[in-house]
Amino acid sequence: MEVTVHRKAHFNAAHRLHNPEWDDEKNNRIFGKCNNPNYHGHNYELVVSVTGSIDEETGYVIDMKDLKTIIKEQVEKPFDHKNLNLDTAEFKNLNPTAENIAVVIWNKIKKQLDPAFKLKITLYETPRNFVEYSGN
C-alpha cells in the first residue's frame, strides 16, 4: 500500500526571464514584463509530495521533520531572498522559469530521499500560475 504525504514551504526570490541568444525585441515579445532587466520577484509556494509505503514500525511514509529539513537545506536556504539569476549556481546558465525551478528543486530533493520514494513537486509562482514535476 502506497500513501502520499505533502509538505508545504515557501520562498521569496527575484528573477529575470531572458534568453541571451535572442535580441531585446524577441526577449520582450516572448517574456514581456518578466524580461525586466532590473528583475522582478515572486512569493513562491512549494508543495513537496512523497509517495511510498508506510513503515510498519513508525507508521510513517517519511518522517516529516526529515522532509522539513531537506526542504530547508535544499530549497529555502539557497533560494529564499535571492536573485535566482545572479545568486544561485543552478540558474547561472538556465532560464529560471517556473518549469525549470520545479525541475531543479525536484533534482535537489530527490538526491536526498530513499530511491524507493516517488516525488512530485508543485510550485506556485502566483496563486493562478503553477507547475508540477514528477521526474518524467
NUVOGU-331669 format. One record per residue (C-alpha): x, y, z. Coordinates in steps of 0.1 Angstrom, whole numbers, plus 2048, in hexadecimal, padded with zeros to 3 digits. Example, Ala and Ser with C-alpha at 12.3 -4.5 7.8 and 13.67 -1.06 7.14 Angstrom:
! residues 2
PAMI, east, north, up
PAMI, 87B, 7D3, 84E
PAMI, 889, 7F5, 847
! end
This chain:
! residues 136
PAMI, east, north, up
PAMI, 800, 800, 800
PAMI, 80E, 822, 7F6
PAMI, 805, 843, 806
PAMI, 80E, 866, 7FC
PAMI, 818, 880, 816
PAMI, 81B, 8A5, 80E
PAMI, 831, 8C1, 81E
PAMI, 82B, 8E5, 815
PAMI, 846, 8FF, 815
PAMI, 84C, 921, 806
PAMI, 868, 938, 7FB
PAMI, 86B, 95B, 7EC
PAMI, 882, 960, 7CF
PAMI, 889, 977, 7B2
PAMI, 891, 96D, 78E
PAMI, 891, 978, 76A
PAMI, 886, 963, 74D
PAMI, 89E, 969, 731
PAMI, 8AF, 956, 715
PAMI, 8D1, 965, 70E
PAMI, 8D0, 956, 6EB
PAMI, 8B3, 96D, 6E2
PAMI, 8B2, 992, 6DC
PAMI, 89F, 9AA, 6F3
PAMI, 881, 9AB, 6DC
PAMI, 87C, 985, 6DC
PAMI, 883, 982, 702
PAMI, 869, 99E, 708
PAMI, 850, 98E, 6F0
PAMI, 853, 96B, 700
PAMI, 858, 973, 725
PAMI, 847, 996, 727
PAMI, 84A, 9A6, 749
PAMI, 85C, 987, 757
PAMI, 87A, 992, 742
PAMI, 87E, 9B2, 757
PAMI, 8A4, 9B8, 758
PAMI, 8A1, 9C2, 77C
PAMI, 890, 9A1, 785
PAMI, 86F, 99B, 796
PAMI, 865, 985, 7B3
PAMI, 84C, 96A, 7BE
PAMI, 840, 95B, 7DF
PAMI, 844, 937, 7D4
PAMI, 82F, 91C, 7E5
PAMI, 83C, 8F9, 7E4
PAMI, 82B, 8D8, 7EA
PAMI, 842, 8BA, 7ED
PAMI, 830, 899, 7EA
PAMI, 840, 878, 7F3
PAMI, 830, 857, 7EB
PAMI, 83B, 836, 7FB
PAMI, 832, 819, 811
PAMI, 828, 81E, 835
PAMI, 844, 813, 84C
PAMI, 836, 7F8, 863
PAMI, 84A, 803, 881
PAMI, 845, 829, 87F
PAMI, 824, 82B, 86C
PAMI, 835, 846, 856
PAMI, 83C, 847, 831
PAMI, 857, 860, 83A
PAMI, 85E, 873, 85A
PAMI, 850, 896, 853
PAMI, 86C, 8A5, 868
PAMI, 885, 896, 850
PAMI, 872, 8A2, 832
PAMI, 870, 8C5, 841
PAMI, 896, 8C5, 846
PAMI, 89C, 8B9, 822
PAMI, 886, 8D5, 814
PAMI, 896, 8EF, 82A
PAMI, 8BA, 8E5, 820
PAMI, 8B3, 8DE, 7FB
PAMI, 89A, 8FA, 7F3
PAMI, 894, 914, 80D
PAMI, 8B8, 91B, 817
PAMI, 8C6, 91E, 7F4
PAMI, 8A8, 92F, 7E3
PAMI, 896, 944, 7FD
PAMI, 89B, 96A, 7F9
PAMI, 8B3, 964, 7DC
PAMI, 8B5, 970, 7B8
PAMI, 8B4, 94E, 7A7
PAMI, 8C6, 95A, 788
PAMI, 8E3, 96A, 79C
PAMI, 8E5, 959, 7BD
PAMI, 8E1, 934, 7B5
PAMI, 8F7, 91C, 7A2
PAMI, 8D9, 908, 796
PAMI, 8CC, 925, 781
PAMI, 8ED, 935, 775
PAMI, 8E6, 926, 752
PAMI, 8C3, 91A, 756
PAMI, 8A5, 930, 751
PAMI, 893, 931, 773
PAMI, 86F, 92A, 766
PAMI, 857, 91A, 77E
PAMI, 85C, 8FA, 76A
PAMI, 882, 8FA, 76D
PAMI, 880, 903, 792
PAMI, 869, 8E6, 799
PAMI, 880, 8CE, 787
PAMI, 89F, 8DB, 79A
PAMI, 88C, 8D8, 7BB
PAMI, 881, 8B4, 7B2
PAMI, 8A5, 8AA, 7AA
PAMI, 8B3, 8B9, 7CA
PAMI, 899, 8A9, 7E0
PAMI, 899, 887, 7CE
PAMI, 8BE, 883, 7D6
PAMI, 8B6, 885, 7FB
PAMI, 89A, 86B, 7FB
PAMI, 89A, 846, 7FC
PAMI, 899, 83B, 7D8
PAMI, 879, 827, 7DF
PAMI, 865, 847, 7E4
PAMI, 852, 858, 7C8
PAMI, 855, 87E, 7C8
PAMI, 83F, 899, 7BA
PAMI, 846, 8BE, 7BB
PAMI, 82A, 8D7, 7B8
PAMI, 837, 8FB, 7B5
PAMI, 81F, 919, 7B6
PAMI, 82F, 938, 7A7
PAMI, 80E, 94B, 7AD
PAMI, 7ED, 93E, 7BB
PAMI, 7E1, 938, 797
PAMI, 802, 92C, 786
PAMI, 812, 90C, 792
PAMI, 825, 8EE, 784
PAMI, 829, 8CA, 78F
PAMI, 846, 8B3, 789
PAMI, 849, 88E, 791
PAMI, 86A, 886, 780
PAMI, 85B, 87A, 760
! end
